[in-house]
Structure formats: C-alpha cells, structure tokens
Amino acid sequence: QVQLVESGGGLVQPGGSLRLSCAASGSIFSLFVMGWYRQAPGKERELVARITIGGLTTYADSVKGRFTISRDNAKNTVYLQMNSLKPEDTAVYYCNTRITDYPPDYWGQGTQVTVSS
C-alpha cells in the first residue's frame, strides 16, 4: 500500500504562484510515475502533469509553460510549481502515483487551489 500526503494549496491572486508537494510512504521501493490531477466543480478529473522515475514529463496543454513538475526519488516526493496562475486553475489538486506503469493507482486526499482576486 502507498499513502500520499499533499500540501501547499491555498488562495492566491491571478498571476501569483503556489508550490504543491506530495510525499509518498508505505511499502514501496520505487514509484514508476508520480503526478498531479485536478478536478474543478462540475468537471471531470484531468491530468495536470506527470513525471516518471527517469524524469520524463508530460503536461496538459493548458499548463505548459506555467507549471513545472519535479520529483525527489530519494524522498518519494513530487512537486508542482505553479506560476502565472489563472482563475481557471481553481480546482482540487490530487497527487497520483503508480508503482509500475500499470494500475493500481494511488491517490492523495486532495488539496484546494483557489485563484481569485
């Protein structure tokens, strides 16, 4: 089992920045992929960014150039640096991981990000 604990959400003005962190714990040797998804009210959960243990990254088109994902493999921790935030980035952000490139997926409890003036 893998447990994920997120931190770093909050309220920020448009154009501002936030950094999300997610630490994994449990009976794990390594995590093949770690990532962030988000879900806004009335919308489906969507991929924001993901990073493999080798450092290969994938971003949603809507966040390219503004968000940066990184990870510390020694700490089993993934980060999401979010810059130039927009109101449409408002959502609950969920940390996600897989031990291999296949299910099961493990999820954090979610952290609220609100972008508003």
CORBELQUI-V437336 format. One record per residue. N is the residue number from 1. PHI is phi in whole degrees, 0 to 359 (999 if undefined). PSI is psi in radians with two decimals (none if undefined). OMEGA is omega in whole degrees, -180 to 180 (* if undefined). Layout:
# CORBELQUI-V437336
n=N phi=PHI psi=PSI omega=OMEGA
n=N phi=PHI psi=PSI omega=OMEGA
This chain:
# CORBELQUI-V437336
n=1 phi=999 psi=2.57 omega=180
n=2 phi=236 psi=2.31 omega=175
n=3 phi=249 psi=2.40 omega=-179
n=4 phi=238 psi=2.30 omega=179
n=5 phi=235 psi=2.07 omega=-179
n=6 phi=263 psi=2.73 omega=174
n=7 phi=205 psi=2.82 omega=173
n=8 phi=109 psi=-0.07 omega=178
n=9 phi=288 psi=3.04 omega=178
n=10 phi=159 psi=-2.89 omega=180
n=11 phi=257 psi=2.30 omega=-180
n=12 phi=217 psi=2.63 omega=178
n=13 phi=281 psi=2.71 omega=176
n=14 phi=305 psi=2.40 omega=-177
n=15 phi=90 psi=-0.17 omega=-179
n=16 phi=277 psi=-3.06 omega=-177
n=17 phi=228 psi=2.64 omega=172
n=18 phi=217 psi=2.70 omega=175
n=19 phi=234 psi=2.11 omega=177
n=20 phi=263 psi=2.52 omega=176
n=21 phi=232 psi=2.63 omega=177
n=22 phi=215 psi=2.09 omega=-180
n=23 phi=252 psi=2.29 omega=179
n=24 phi=258 psi=2.50 omega=177
n=25 phi=216 psi=2.90 omega=-179
n=26 phi=126 psi=-2.84 omega=-178
n=27 phi=275 psi=1.31 omega=-177
n=28 phi=230 psi=2.49 omega=173
n=29 phi=261 psi=-0.78 omega=176
n=30 phi=204 psi=2.80 omega=-179
n=31 phi=240 psi=2.05 omega=-174
n=32 phi=298 psi=-0.78 omega=-178
n=33 phi=221 psi=2.50 omega=173
n=34 phi=229 psi=2.55 omega=-177
n=35 phi=198 psi=3.14 omega=180
n=36 phi=232 psi=2.34 omega=172
n=37 phi=239 psi=2.87 omega=176
n=38 phi=217 psi=2.70 omega=178
n=39 phi=220 psi=2.07 omega=177
n=40 phi=267 psi=2.76 omega=-180
n=41 phi=304 psi=2.26 omega=178
n=42 phi=78 psi=0.08 omega=-179
n=43 phi=239 psi=2.84 omega=178
n=44 phi=281 psi=2.74 omega=175
n=45 phi=293 psi=2.39 omega=-178
n=46 phi=228 psi=2.66 omega=176
n=47 phi=289 psi=2.34 omega=173
n=48 phi=260 psi=-0.93 omega=-179
n=49 phi=197 psi=2.67 omega=177
n=50 phi=215 psi=2.72 omega=-179
n=51 phi=217 psi=2.33 omega=179
n=52 phi=275 psi=2.97 omega=180
n=53 phi=297 psi=-0.42 omega=178
n=54 phi=273 psi=-0.05 omega=177
n=55 phi=96 psi=0.10 omega=178
n=56 phi=285 psi=2.23 omega=-176
n=57 phi=246 psi=2.64 omega=174
n=58 phi=225 psi=2.38 omega=-180
n=59 phi=232 psi=2.59 omega=168
n=60 phi=292 psi=2.55 omega=-179
n=61 phi=303 psi=-0.60 omega=-175
n=62 phi=291 psi=-0.27 omega=-177
n=63 phi=243 psi=-0.07 omega=-179
n=64 phi=302 psi=2.34 omega=180
n=65 phi=86 psi=-0.19 omega=180
n=66 phi=244 psi=-0.61 omega=-178
n=67 phi=252 psi=2.57 omega=176
n=68 phi=226 psi=2.20 omega=177
n=69 phi=258 psi=2.50 omega=177
n=70 phi=210 psi=2.91 omega=180
n=71 phi=213 psi=2.69 omega=174
n=72 phi=244 psi=1.77 omega=-175
n=73 phi=296 psi=-0.59 omega=-180
n=74 phi=295 psi=-0.52 omega=-179
n=75 phi=257 psi=0.00 omega=-176
n=76 phi=49 psi=0.82 omega=-177
n=77 phi=234 psi=2.44 omega=177
n=78 phi=239 psi=2.54 omega=-178
n=79 phi=236 psi=2.67 omega=173
n=80 phi=226 psi=1.89 omega=176
n=81 phi=271 psi=2.09 omega=-176
n=82 phi=245 psi=2.03 omega=180
n=83 phi=244 psi=2.87 omega=178
n=84 phi=49 psi=0.84 omega=-176
n=85 phi=294 psi=2.53 omega=-179
n=86 phi=240 psi=2.74 omega=177
n=87 phi=306 psi=-0.59 omega=-180
n=88 phi=288 psi=-0.09 omega=173
n=89 phi=277 psi=-0.12 omega=179
n=90 phi=298 psi=2.20 omega=-177
n=91 phi=181 psi=2.99 omega=166
n=92 phi=271 psi=2.21 omega=-178
n=93 phi=258 psi=2.25 omega=-177
n=94 phi=245 psi=2.32 omega=173
n=95 phi=278 psi=2.52 omega=-178
n=96 phi=221 psi=2.58 omega=175
n=97 phi=208 psi=2.74 omega=171
n=98 phi=226 psi=2.49 omega=179
n=99 phi=286 psi=-0.64 omega=174
n=100 phi=240 psi=-2.95 omega=179
n=101 phi=276 psi=0.20 omega=-178
n=102 phi=234 psi=2.80 omega=175
n=103 phi=304 psi=2.79 omega=14
n=104 phi=274 psi=2.77 omega=172
n=105 phi=266 psi=2.57 omega=174
n=106 phi=242 psi=2.47 omega=-175
n=107 phi=233 psi=2.57 omega=170
n=108 phi=277 psi=-3.14 omega=-176
n=109 phi=278 psi=-0.25 omega=179
n=110 phi=97 psi=2.57 omega=176
n=111 phi=224 psi=2.35 omega=-176
n=112 phi=279 psi=2.30 omega=171
n=113 phi=240 psi=2.14 omega=179
n=114 phi=237 psi=2.15 omega=179
n=115 phi=248 psi=1.92 omega=-175
n=116 phi=201 psi=2.58 omega=176
n=117 phi=266 psi=none omega=*
